[in-house]
């Protein structure tokens, strides 16, 4: 009897020692609702470039007599920037003027003689030809004399000087560089995949300068080149649309961020944060989609272009309205129960 009692006590103690199975852990996750990509923003680093900039040179050779401006100096339109020693050309002007006056006198005398039929028409026409040639030579040397003085074609800043006083220079040699200190042009480099978007009239641009954070200035396409000799991209120039000069003084060399907004080329594409992409070591690209029962399932996707600062286009695999996990994607397992964080 005692043996039976001990056995019952042992069985009861074992039954009481068994624990109930632990409930399934529910992992908290953050999700986003997939939506159509629509308009895509892409950011590019850019820089303001001058509207007007030119390397100025003399049309004649000679010795530099004076450069009355300093590097960085502002000058008005028509201001004297540099001057050559004019003495050699002044001698040429005197010689060609003498030849011109002699040819003119001869032509006038031949014309009077022709009226009295004292010379042939051929002789009179030859005198007129010599006169025209002498006049052309004289006027040309006068222009060359004027070209010994280099003047500013527009108001600007002397960005750089290339020569010193008394230096002998050749025709066409750069003397100084003049730049307009205020500009409405910016330039950036676009990869090959974006060239087709430039031809789309629905593509728009805004520019934000580092000096004027938070101010998005509208811009329009000015020009672009469809060649890239160094394979670094294609240069694109934009024109700022009516920036307020009282608030924004844009000078060449200022750095900026260009935002290009364009429609997604894949009509049914959606956009997701980059953090939603799951790319395991064994390969493939996936996202975790949360079902109606709050369990996750891995779904393979085809990612498109990156855009904005942290977004990616999903060309296929996700439909608008799907709930997609955006954080902790490498800790999840197929069919795992999750709790959505608000």
Secondary structure, 3 states (H helix, E strand, C coil): CHHHHHHHHHHHHHHHHCCCCCCCCCEEECEEECEECCEEEEEEEEEEECCCEEEEECCCCEEEEECCCCCCCEECCCCEEEEECCHHHHHHHHHHHHHHHHHHHHHHHHHHHHHCCCCCHHHHHHHHHHHHHHHHHHHHHHHHHHCCEEECCCCEEEEEECCCCCCEECCCCEEEEEECCCCCEEEEEECHHHHHHHCCCCCEEEEEEHHHCCCCEEEEEEEECCCCCCCCCEEEEEEECCCCCCCCCCCCCCEEEEEEEEECCCCCCEEEEHHHCECCCCCCCEEEEECCCCEEEEEECEEEEEECCCEEEEEECCCCCCEEECCCHHHCCCCCEEEECC
